[in-house]
Amino acid sequence: MTPDEADQRIIVSRGTLAAYIQGIQQTGVYPIADLPLVHEEICLLEAIAEKYPSKGMQVLELVTWWTAFEANVRGKMH
């Protein structure tokens, strides 16, 4: 992944997270079946942060948001 591809992936990740949150707000339905995808997204972002330290703070903030989202969705499973 090039630095430009990483930037594009970060943009897509933000949009995807926003869409998930908006979907929950509109429907009240939590995407429990998508938890494996959410975990993959977190891993991908962590890999970007490791490969491109200059993007670290930006990506780690996004990882924090995704991790909180994941925990929130997992909390609805019980």
N, C-alpha and C positions, 0 to 999 in steps of 0.2 A: 504494500500500500504506500503510495507516494504521500508527501505532505498535503498536496491539494486534495487527494482522495480522502485523506483523513479528515480534512476540513469539511468536505461534503458529507462524510459519514456522520460527523458531529451534528451538522445541520439537520440531517435526516433523523437522527436520534432524538434531538429536541422536539421536532415536529411529531414524531411517533409518540413520545411521552405525553405531549400536549393533547394529542388525539385520544389516547387512552383515558386521560383525566377528564376530558370533555365528555367522552362516551359514558363514563361512570356518572358524571354529574347529570347528564341528560336522561339516562336510563335507570340508574341505580344498580346496574348489573356489573359485577366485578369479573374481569377476564381471567378466571382461575385456570382455564385450559391453556392460557398463553404464558403461564409462569415459566415453562422451560425457555421460551423465546426471550422473556424478560431477563432471565439469568444469562443467556447467551449474549444479550446486548451489553450487560454489565461486564462480562468477560472481554468482549470486543473493545469496549471503551478503555478498560484497564490496560489492554495490550497496546492501544494507541498511545496512552499516557506513558507507557514504558518505552515505546519506540521513539516517541517524539516528546522529550521532556519539556520542550518549549510550550507545548499544549497542555502540560500537566495540570495546572490549576484549573483551567477551563474544563478539562475532561473530568477531573476528579470531582468538581462541583456537580457535573451532570451525573456521574456515578452515584454521588450522594442522593440525588433526586430519584434516580432509578432504584436504588437500594431501599429508600423509604417507600416508594411505590410498591416494590415487591413485598416488603414487610406488611404493608397495609392490605394488599390482596391476600397474602397468606393468612393474615388475621381473620379474614372473612371465611376461611375454610373451616374454622372451628366453632 
